[in-house]
Amino acid sequence: MLADHFGERVAERYDATSAEMFEPAVVDSVVSFLARLAGEGGALELGVGTGRVALPLSRRGVRVHGIDLSRAMVERLREKPGADDIDVTIGDFATTRVDGTFRLAYLVFNTIMNLTTQDEQVECFRNVAAHLEPGGCFVIEVGLPNLRRLPPGETVRAFTLSPTRLGFDEYEVATQGVVSHHYAVVDGVLDVISVPFRYVWPSELDLMARIAGMRLVERWSSWEREPFTSESNAHVSVWQKAA
């Protein structure tokens, strides 16, 4: 089962530490992209968290159902205006089933990497396919590992350096594993959190989709539909279930 690394200690300050992801300009582009695909159908968010995307998507008129393992994160969602319009099921989004079918399912902000084995990621695609209507779409936003930027023989790369925060990724290339270490000064006290992930390549995701009966229909480097190239450090991909 998926481990819960987003308990109360993380949930209580998640929105603040991820503040740049809550900026209207960031959220609006995500929601516009997803709303177009959802149309008049429902949407299933895997890893709904504190509702960064689910709440504004719901305000666009899309019926949203979320799945999340972290009760603490969902409690933060429940404190926000509009939360009553969103149904949430507590569980591992790789295997948890909910009632009904959806026009859209989506995983944003690298959440697919919270599944730390290839088998779990494959099961996630199968689970999504079981929830989608014929012709429905599955969207994933995920970064690409910056392995080319690692000096020869090194496996650690810093991603945050500030007077109050330090973050670095520790790679295990043989298993596509990465542990993100976060050090932050909170109220004068050093807080340390380490979370394991499994990075996954675009071609690997395409094969997982094929196994689940879906095919790639779009791939961009951002929610603004900028072209995906060899220099892209992330992608937004859309797979469609057979009609």
Backbone bond lengths (Angstrom), bond angles and torsions (degrees), N, CA, C in turn:
res aa  C-N    CA-C-N  psi(-1)  N-CA   C-N-CA  omega(-1)  CA-C   N-CA-C  phi
1 M - - - 1.460 - - 1.531 110.25 -
2 L 1.325 116.30 146.38 1.452 122.04 178.94 1.526 110.14 -59.74
3 A 1.342 116.39 129.74 1.457 120.74 179.02 1.522 110.02 -76.72
4 D 1.336 116.25 143.78 1.455 121.67 -180.00 1.525 109.39 -92.82
5 H 1.338 115.87 102.31 1.462 120.91 177.49 1.527 111.64 -99.53
6 F 1.337 116.19 10.17 1.461 120.85 -175.37 1.530 110.03 -122.23
7 G 1.316 114.73 54.19 1.458 121.07 179.02 1.518 111.91 -77.84
8 E 1.317 116.23 -164.62 1.462 122.02 -172.90 1.523 112.38 -57.46
9 R 1.328 117.04 -39.89 1.471 119.95 -176.88 1.522 111.45 -62.20
10 V 1.335 117.10 -36.81 1.467 121.52 178.09 1.520 110.58 -81.15
11 A 1.330 116.35 -44.06 1.461 120.99 -174.25 1.527 112.93 -61.29
12 E 1.331 117.15 -36.99 1.461 119.76 -174.48 1.520 113.05 -64.87
13 R 1.332 118.27 -21.60 1.461 119.81 179.84 1.532 112.28 -129.03
14 Y 1.331 116.24 16.26 1.466 119.26 -176.76 1.520 111.53 -61.06
15 D 1.323 118.01 -48.04 1.461 120.50 -177.80 1.526 111.37 -61.53
16 A 1.325 117.23 -36.74 1.463 120.67 -178.71 1.525 111.55 -71.70
17 T 1.333 117.26 -43.25 1.462 119.74 -177.87 1.518 112.12 -74.40
18 S 1.335 117.53 -18.51 1.466 121.73 176.77 1.520 111.08 -110.64
19 A 1.324 116.39 29.93 1.468 121.63 -171.12 1.518 112.89 -55.69
20 E 1.346 117.67 -36.08 1.461 119.25 -177.79 1.519 111.76 -64.74
21 M 1.334 117.45 -27.41 1.465 121.04 179.11 1.529 111.98 -77.13
22 F 1.333 117.25 -14.37 1.466 122.07 178.83 1.530 112.28 -95.39
23 E 1.329 117.04 -0.89 1.459 120.11 178.71 1.527 109.64 -60.82
24 P 1.345 118.15 136.88 1.476 120.43 -178.14 1.516 114.22 -52.39
25 A 1.327 117.61 -39.45 1.461 120.01 -179.39 1.526 111.70 -62.61
26 V 1.326 116.64 -35.40 1.464 121.35 178.69 1.522 110.24 -73.01
27 V 1.323 115.65 -50.35 1.463 120.54 -176.11 1.522 111.75 -65.33
28 D 1.327 117.58 -40.12 1.464 120.75 -176.54 1.527 111.90 -61.00
29 S 1.325 117.11 -39.62 1.465 119.09 -179.53 1.520 111.22 -68.01
30 V 1.331 116.76 -37.12 1.475 120.82 177.50 1.530 110.12 -64.77
31 V 1.325 115.49 -49.43 1.460 120.94 -175.34 1.527 111.14 -66.01
32 S 1.314 117.64 -39.57 1.466 120.13 178.54 1.524 111.03 -62.80
33 F 1.317 116.78 -42.36 1.464 121.91 178.14 1.530 110.41 -60.44
34 L 1.335 116.14 -48.03 1.455 120.47 -176.56 1.527 112.41 -71.14
35 A 1.327 116.75 -38.91 1.467 120.27 -178.88 1.519 110.87 -62.49
36 R 1.324 117.08 -36.79 1.472 120.32 178.28 1.528 110.72 -61.30
37 L 1.325 116.80 -41.08 1.464 120.46 -179.23 1.527 112.11 -74.31
38 A 1.318 116.81 -34.43 1.469 120.18 -178.66 1.517 111.52 -70.92
39 G 1.331 116.78 -34.75 1.462 119.69 -177.50 1.512 110.95 56.92
40 E 1.313 116.11 -126.99 1.466 120.91 178.36 1.525 112.15 -95.48
41 G 1.327 117.17 7.30 1.456 120.99 -179.21 1.516 112.51 -92.94
42 G 1.322 115.88 178.28 1.459 121.87 179.32 1.515 111.60 -88.82
43 A 1.341 115.38 163.39 1.464 121.90 179.97 1.524 110.07 -128.27
44 L 1.322 115.35 142.24 1.462 122.74 177.93 1.520 107.83 -114.90
45 E 1.338 116.54 117.83 1.460 119.67 176.92 1.516 109.93 -100.32
46 L 1.314 116.27 124.31 1.457 122.77 176.43 1.529 107.64 -92.82
47 G 1.323 116.11 120.45 1.455 119.98 -173.88 1.511 110.79 78.16
48 V 1.330 116.79 57.17 1.466 121.09 -173.42 1.515 112.91 -69.50
49 G 1.342 118.03 -24.89 1.452 122.08 174.30 1.512 113.71 57.77
50 T 1.336 115.95 -133.62 1.464 121.29 -177.62 1.525 112.19 -90.88
51 G 1.333 116.91 7.87 1.463 120.31 172.91 1.510 115.84 90.32
52 R 1.331 118.05 20.78 1.463 121.09 -177.88 1.527 112.08 -52.64
53 V 1.344 117.00 -42.14 1.461 121.87 -178.90 1.524 111.51 -100.96
54 A 1.315 117.56 -38.44 1.468 121.35 -174.61 1.523 112.17 -60.94
55 L 1.326 117.52 -42.11 1.465 120.00 -176.25 1.538 112.65 -65.88
56 P 1.331 119.28 -50.96 1.463 117.93 178.11 1.522 113.10 -67.70
57 L 1.334 118.56 -29.76 1.462 120.31 176.19 1.523 110.01 -67.31
58 S 1.324 116.64 -39.32 1.459 120.84 176.35 1.521 111.03 -63.18
59 R 1.335 116.23 -38.58 1.463 119.69 178.24 1.528 111.98 -65.82
60 R 1.315 117.24 -20.58 1.470 121.23 175.17 1.532 111.73 -79.16
61 G 1.324 116.56 -2.38 1.455 120.01 178.98 1.509 114.99 98.04
62 V 1.321 117.32 7.18 1.465 121.17 178.65 1.527 109.69 -90.31
63 R 1.313 116.84 129.74 1.472 121.51 175.36 1.524 108.44 -73.52
64 V 1.342 116.67 118.32 1.468 121.46 -175.18 1.526 110.32 -115.53
65 H 1.337 115.18 133.09 1.468 122.26 171.40 1.530 106.06 -120.56
66 G 1.321 116.53 132.12 1.452 120.72 -179.29 1.518 112.92 -112.16
67 I 1.327 114.98 151.46 1.470 122.25 170.90 1.521 107.08 -122.34
68 D 1.318 117.31 134.32 1.464 120.39 176.46 1.525 109.39 -156.13
69 L 1.323 115.05 142.97 1.456 120.09 179.45 1.529 112.10 -81.06
70 S 1.331 116.48 -25.13 1.460 120.84 -172.81 1.529 112.24 -90.54
71 R 1.320 115.89 109.57 1.465 119.55 175.55 1.523 110.92 -64.93
72 A 1.337 116.98 -33.34 1.457 120.52 -178.94 1.525 110.98 -64.88
73 M 1.320 117.60 -41.28 1.467 120.67 178.21 1.525 110.03 -66.06
74 V 1.325 117.05 -42.61 1.466 120.67 -178.63 1.526 110.68 -66.36
75 E 1.330 117.30 -33.51 1.464 119.61 176.35 1.527 110.86 -61.14
76 R 1.343 117.30 -36.86 1.469 120.34 176.39 1.528 110.36 -66.60
77 L 1.315 116.64 -39.15 1.469 120.42 175.19 1.521 110.53 -58.76
78 R 1.309 116.75 -44.81 1.466 121.85 -175.96 1.527 112.98 -64.19
79 E 1.320 117.65 -18.14 1.462 121.33 179.80 1.521 112.54 -83.01
80 K 1.342 117.83 -6.54 1.463 121.23 -172.08 1.529 111.76 -99.57
81 P 1.338 116.79 150.36 1.469 120.14 177.39 1.528 111.12 -59.60
82 G 1.332 115.47 137.22 1.455 120.92 179.28 1.507 114.83 90.62
83 A 1.335 117.17 -6.50 1.458 120.46 -176.78 1.524 112.73 -63.91
84 D 1.330 117.48 -27.28 1.462 120.53 -179.23 1.530 112.15 -64.93
85 D 1.320 117.02 -17.76 1.464 120.62 -179.80 1.521 112.96 -85.64
86 I 1.335 116.62 -3.25 1.464 121.18 -176.21 1.520 110.18 -115.86
87 D 1.321 116.23 119.16 1.468 120.87 173.53 1.523 109.02 -80.83
88 V 1.328 116.77 140.06 1.463 121.36 179.71 1.520 109.49 -131.62
89 T 1.314 115.55 134.52 1.461 122.65 174.18 1.524 108.30 -111.74
90 I 1.330 116.53 128.54 1.460 121.12 177.87 1.531 108.93 -82.92
91 G 1.341 115.68 124.80 1.458 118.97 178.70 1.508 111.99 167.05
92 D 1.314 114.75 174.75 1.457 124.70 177.58 1.525 108.01 -75.40
93 F 1.337 117.90 118.31 1.462 118.91 -173.26 1.523 113.60 -72.28
94 A 1.324 117.95 -7.08 1.466 120.00 175.00 1.526 111.89 -75.69
95 T 1.324 116.49 -24.47 1.468 119.14 -173.58 1.525 114.39 -132.62
96 T 1.315 119.17 -17.28 1.464 121.92 -174.52 1.527 111.01 -69.70
97 R 1.325 116.11 130.14 1.462 121.77 177.83 1.517 110.33 -104.65
98 V 1.333 115.11 145.02 1.462 121.07 174.82 1.525 107.86 -125.64
99 D 1.304 116.17 163.73 1.459 120.79 -178.89 1.530 110.93 -72.49
100 G 1.321 115.12 146.73 1.451 120.36 173.87 1.514 113.23 88.90
101 T 1.327 114.93 176.35 1.457 121.99 176.58 1.524 109.11 -124.85
102 F 1.337 115.87 165.52 1.457 121.83 -171.49 1.526 110.51 -135.76
103 R 1.319 114.46 152.40 1.465 120.20 175.63 1.512 110.96 -80.09
104 L 1.328 115.88 -23.89 1.459 121.74 -174.35 1.517 110.15 -143.44
105 A 1.336 116.05 141.50 1.463 122.75 167.83 1.525 106.47 -131.18
106 Y 1.322 116.73 146.42 1.463 117.47 -177.44 1.523 112.32 -150.99
107 L 1.331 114.10 150.71 1.459 125.22 176.53 1.517 106.97 -131.25
108 V 1.324 119.03 118.55 1.461 120.81 -175.99 1.531 110.94 -117.91
109 F 1.348 114.38 169.81 1.467 121.94 170.42 1.534 112.44 55.76
110 N 1.348 116.74 43.98 1.471 123.13 173.86 1.524 114.64 69.58
111 T 1.320 117.71 14.61 1.467 120.02 -172.71 1.517 113.05 -66.57
112 I 1.329 119.27 -24.75 1.468 120.60 176.45 1.527 110.53 -58.93
113 M 1.337 117.35 -27.20 1.463 120.34 -177.95 1.522 112.58 -76.03
114 N 1.345 117.37 -10.56 1.459 119.11 173.51 1.521 111.75 -67.20
115 L 1.323 116.85 -19.03 1.463 121.23 171.53 1.521 106.78 -83.70
116 T 1.328 116.96 112.56 1.459 120.52 -164.82 1.527 114.42 -96.46
117 T 1.346 117.28 10.01 1.462 120.25 172.34 1.518 108.58 -132.43
118 Q 1.313 116.09 155.92 1.459 120.54 177.29 1.522 110.84 -63.42
119 D 1.322 117.28 -38.97 1.472 120.35 179.57 1.523 111.06 -59.50
120 E 1.334 117.51 -42.26 1.465 120.64 179.24 1.523 110.90 -64.41
121 Q 1.318 116.95 -39.51 1.457 120.09 179.14 1.528 111.40 -66.67
122 V 1.327 117.14 -39.45 1.469 120.96 175.64 1.524 110.41 -62.20
123 E 1.342 116.72 -43.64 1.460 120.28 179.22 1.523 111.39 -63.15
124 C 1.319 116.95 -33.19 1.462 120.40 177.21 1.527 110.33 -61.21
125 F 1.325 117.28 -46.17 1.463 120.34 178.34 1.525 110.89 -61.66
126 R 1.310 116.90 -41.32 1.470 120.10 178.93 1.530 110.57 -64.69
127 N 1.329 116.01 -39.99 1.453 120.25 179.41 1.521 110.72 -64.19
128 V 1.319 116.30 -42.60 1.463 120.38 178.31 1.522 110.60 -62.64
129 A 1.332 116.88 -45.40 1.465 120.05 -179.04 1.524 110.81 -58.88
130 A 1.328 117.10 -36.01 1.467 120.83 179.50 1.523 112.09 -68.05
131 H 1.341 117.28 -23.51 1.455 121.60 -178.99 1.524 113.41 -93.70
132 L 1.325 117.93 -17.38 1.462 120.37 -174.94 1.523 112.37 -83.51
133 E 1.322 114.46 143.99 1.461 120.29 168.88 1.533 108.74 -68.33
134 P 1.328 118.32 157.05 1.464 119.47 171.50 1.528 109.75 -55.39
135 G 1.328 116.06 130.67 1.451 120.47 -177.05 1.513 114.31 85.24
136 G 1.342 117.32 -3.66 1.458 121.08 179.16 1.518 111.80 -72.49
137 C 1.333 116.24 164.57 1.466 121.55 -173.34 1.529 112.74 -122.34
138 F 1.323 114.45 150.35 1.457 123.36 176.00 1.521 107.38 -119.80
139 V 1.339 116.39 126.58 1.457 122.30 -177.31 1.526 109.52 -117.38
140 I 1.330 115.54 133.78 1.462 121.38 174.61 1.520 109.03 -128.26
141 E 1.341 115.62 132.52 1.465 122.81 169.46 1.528 107.27 -109.60
142 V 1.323 117.19 122.09 1.464 119.19 -177.00 1.526 109.75 -153.66
143 G 1.323 115.12 145.67 1.453 120.53 177.63 1.510 112.08 -82.34
144 L 1.314 114.83 164.08 1.457 122.04 175.59 1.519 108.67 -107.21
145 P 1.320 118.06 140.70 1.471 119.73 -178.85 1.529 110.94 -66.62
146 N 1.310 116.13 136.76 1.465 120.89 -178.56 1.529 110.80 -87.38
147 L 1.312 115.78 55.56 1.463 119.93 -175.77 1.521 111.81 -65.46
148 R 1.330 117.47 -31.11 1.458 119.89 -179.35 1.527 111.72 -66.16
149 R 1.334 116.26 -21.19 1.463 120.11 -178.63 1.520 112.65 -88.46
150 L 1.318 117.20 -5.33 1.461 120.42 177.87 1.526 109.67 -79.34
151 P 1.322 118.05 128.89 1.470 119.48 174.98 1.525 110.32 -60.61
152 P 1.335 118.22 151.52 1.469 121.14 -179.94 1.528 111.89 -52.95
153 G 1.319 114.86 130.04 1.453 120.53 177.00 1.521 114.73 84.39
154 E 1.361 118.29 -5.76 1.456 120.23 -179.54 1.526 110.59 -103.37
155 T 1.334 116.33 152.37 1.468 121.25 -176.44 1.520 112.39 -128.54
156 V 1.329 118.14 11.70 1.460 121.74 -176.11 1.526 109.54 -123.20
157 R 1.355 116.00 134.58 1.468 120.97 177.91 1.525 109.52 -136.61
158 A 1.319 116.53 127.70 1.467 120.81 177.61 1.517 109.52 -77.27
159 F 1.353 116.82 140.31 1.463 120.80 175.94 1.524 112.19 -121.75
160 T 1.327 118.49 -12.50 1.459 122.26 176.05 1.521 109.08 -141.18
161 L 1.336 115.99 127.48 1.461 121.47 175.70 1.527 107.89 -138.79
162 S 1.324 116.65 112.86 1.462 120.94 177.81 1.523 107.73 -151.04
163 P 1.339 117.48 170.75 1.471 119.05 -179.55 1.521 113.89 -61.49
164 T 1.342 117.67 -22.60 1.467 119.56 -177.09 1.522 113.76 -118.91
165 R 1.352 117.77 -5.20 1.461 120.03 -177.36 1.526 110.64 -139.89
166 L 1.329 114.63 140.86 1.459 121.91 173.13 1.519 107.62 -136.14
167 G 1.327 116.23 131.30 1.454 120.05 176.51 1.511 110.35 -137.26
168 F 1.326 116.19 136.87 1.461 118.34 175.38 1.525 109.83 -147.06
169 D 1.333 114.25 148.21 1.463 122.06 177.94 1.512 110.00 -100.08
170 E 1.326 115.25 136.05 1.466 122.48 178.22 1.527 107.82 -114.09
171 Y 1.333 117.29 112.93 1.459 122.87 -172.86 1.527 112.47 -93.49
172 E 1.338 114.49 144.02 1.468 122.92 167.45 1.523 105.50 -122.56
173 V 1.328 115.85 90.95 1.460 121.52 -168.97 1.524 112.22 -62.92
174 A 1.314 117.95 -34.86 1.467 120.76 -176.34 1.520 112.53 -61.99
175 T 1.325 117.52 -29.46 1.462 121.15 -177.79 1.531 112.50 -113.26
176 Q 1.351 117.21 6.25 1.463 122.59 -174.93 1.525 111.40 57.37
177 G 1.306 115.17 32.08 1.455 120.71 179.16 1.516 111.56 -95.50
178 V 1.317 115.63 150.76 1.461 121.59 174.79 1.526 107.76 -149.95
179 V 1.317 115.61 137.15 1.459 121.04 174.63 1.519 107.46 -114.10
180 S 1.335 116.24 123.07 1.460 121.50 177.74 1.522 108.81 -93.70
181 H 1.325 115.10 120.69 1.464 121.58 179.91 1.526 108.83 -103.79
182 H 1.328 115.98 129.25 1.461 122.05 -178.01 1.531 109.29 -122.00
183 Y 1.341 116.02 124.80 1.453 121.89 176.10 1.530 107.34 -120.28
184 A 1.309 117.16 124.28 1.462 120.60 -177.98 1.520 110.02 -140.51
185 V 1.323 115.13 144.50 1.461 120.38 173.99 1.523 107.30 -92.88
186 V 1.341 116.21 113.99 1.456 122.84 -178.27 1.525 108.34 -119.83
187 D 1.322 116.37 115.55 1.473 121.51 -178.16 1.520 111.41 53.48
188 G 1.330 115.32 40.01 1.451 120.42 176.75 1.514 115.42 80.03
189 V 1.337 116.69 3.81 1.467 121.00 -178.64 1.522 109.19 -117.87
190 L 1.331 116.49 137.94 1.454 120.90 178.71 1.521 110.01 -75.96
191 D 1.326 116.10 124.01 1.462 122.61 179.29 1.525 108.01 -111.75
192 V 1.329 116.59 131.33 1.463 121.46 -175.76 1.522 109.53 -125.00
193 I 1.328 116.05 127.08 1.466 121.85 177.96 1.527 108.60 -135.40
194 S 1.329 116.95 134.73 1.464 122.36 175.24 1.520 108.89 -126.02
195 V 1.341 116.53 129.10 1.463 121.78 -175.68 1.530 109.27 -127.64
196 P 1.346 117.62 127.80 1.465 120.14 178.41 1.527 111.88 -84.43
197 F 1.325 116.29 146.87 1.455 123.23 176.63 1.524 109.46 -138.38
198 R 1.322 115.40 168.63 1.468 120.92 168.60 1.519 107.81 -127.42
199 Y 1.338 116.87 113.15 1.456 118.67 177.75 1.529 109.57 -75.47
200 V 1.324 115.01 153.66 1.460 120.12 -171.89 1.524 108.64 -142.67
201 W 1.316 116.68 137.82 1.456 122.41 -175.68 1.532 111.07 -85.50
202 P 1.328 117.85 152.76 1.470 120.27 179.30 1.523 113.61 -55.31
203 S 1.321 117.79 -43.42 1.468 119.86 -179.22 1.520 111.50 -65.10
204 E 1.326 116.70 -31.93 1.459 121.81 177.54 1.529 110.23 -67.98
205 L 1.321 116.17 -42.11 1.463 120.52 176.85 1.527 110.77 -63.52
206 D 1.329 116.72 -38.84 1.473 119.99 178.30 1.519 111.15 -61.31
207 L 1.331 116.68 -39.28 1.463 120.02 178.81 1.523 110.75 -68.86
208 M 1.333 117.51 -39.40 1.463 120.51 175.87 1.523 110.34 -59.62
209 A 1.328 115.64 -40.79 1.461 119.75 178.34 1.521 111.17 -62.95
210 R 1.311 117.35 -43.51 1.470 121.18 179.53 1.518 110.87 -61.62
211 I 1.328 116.72 -40.94 1.465 121.06 177.98 1.523 110.39 -59.04
212 A 1.347 116.16 -34.61 1.466 121.56 -177.48 1.525 112.84 -90.67
213 G 1.326 117.79 3.34 1.457 120.36 177.75 1.512 114.54 85.30
214 M 1.343 116.54 28.74 1.460 121.33 178.15 1.527 109.36 -124.61
215 R 1.334 115.83 161.06 1.467 120.24 178.31 1.517 109.97 -134.47
216 L 1.344 115.16 150.43 1.459 120.73 179.52 1.523 110.50 -69.39
217 V 1.338 116.50 131.13 1.472 120.76 176.57 1.536 112.15 -121.50
218 E 1.327 118.28 -20.79 1.463 120.99 178.08 1.526 109.24 -149.96
219 R 1.336 115.96 145.17 1.472 120.18 169.60 1.520 108.33 -149.12
220 W 1.327 116.24 124.88 1.449 123.26 -178.60 1.514 109.65 -129.70
221 S 1.318 116.30 165.54 1.463 119.47 176.92 1.521 112.02 -88.65
222 S 1.355 117.22 -9.00 1.461 120.38 179.67 1.523 109.12 -158.60
223 W 1.333 115.68 172.95 1.457 121.14 177.47 1.527 111.71 -69.00
224 E 1.330 117.32 -16.99 1.464 120.83 177.40 1.529 112.21 -83.97
225 R 1.328 116.81 8.62 1.470 123.72 178.47 1.527 112.71 62.40
226 E 1.307 115.26 40.50 1.457 119.70 171.69 1.523 108.68 -76.97
227 P 1.336 118.77 144.68 1.469 121.31 -174.99 1.529 112.64 -57.26
228 F 1.307 115.34 141.94 1.463 121.37 174.75 1.523 108.25 -87.35
229 T 1.339 116.70 123.93 1.459 121.75 -177.04 1.526 110.28 -132.76
230 S 1.326 114.91 179.80 1.469 120.53 178.27 1.520 112.18 -64.80
231 E 1.337 116.92 -18.27 1.461 120.49 -179.82 1.523 112.76 -94.66
232 S 1.320 117.91 -3.54 1.469 120.88 -179.11 1.526 110.11 -66.32
233 N 1.335 115.95 141.23 1.471 119.70 176.99 1.525 112.54 -106.13
234 A 1.345 116.10 5.50 1.458 121.61 176.81 1.519 108.09 -160.97
235 H 1.327 116.08 168.18 1.463 119.12 175.25 1.520 110.36 -149.42
236 V 1.328 114.45 152.48 1.460 124.11 170.48 1.522 105.71 -115.38
237 S 1.331 116.14 114.21 1.462 121.17 -174.79 1.518 110.93 -117.91
238 V 1.322 115.44 145.64 1.459 122.40 -178.94 1.520 108.83 -126.35
239 W 1.342 114.59 123.47 1.473 120.46 174.39 1.511 108.59 -114.74
240 Q 1.311 116.24 146.74 1.456 121.20 -176.90 1.517 111.43 -119.67
241 K 1.326 115.08 135.57 1.465 121.10 176.20 1.526 108.54 -77.52
242 A 1.318 116.66 143.42 1.460 120.74 -179.77 1.523 111.07 -57.25
243 A 1.305 115.64 139.45 1.467 120.61 -179.58 1.524 110.76 -74.76
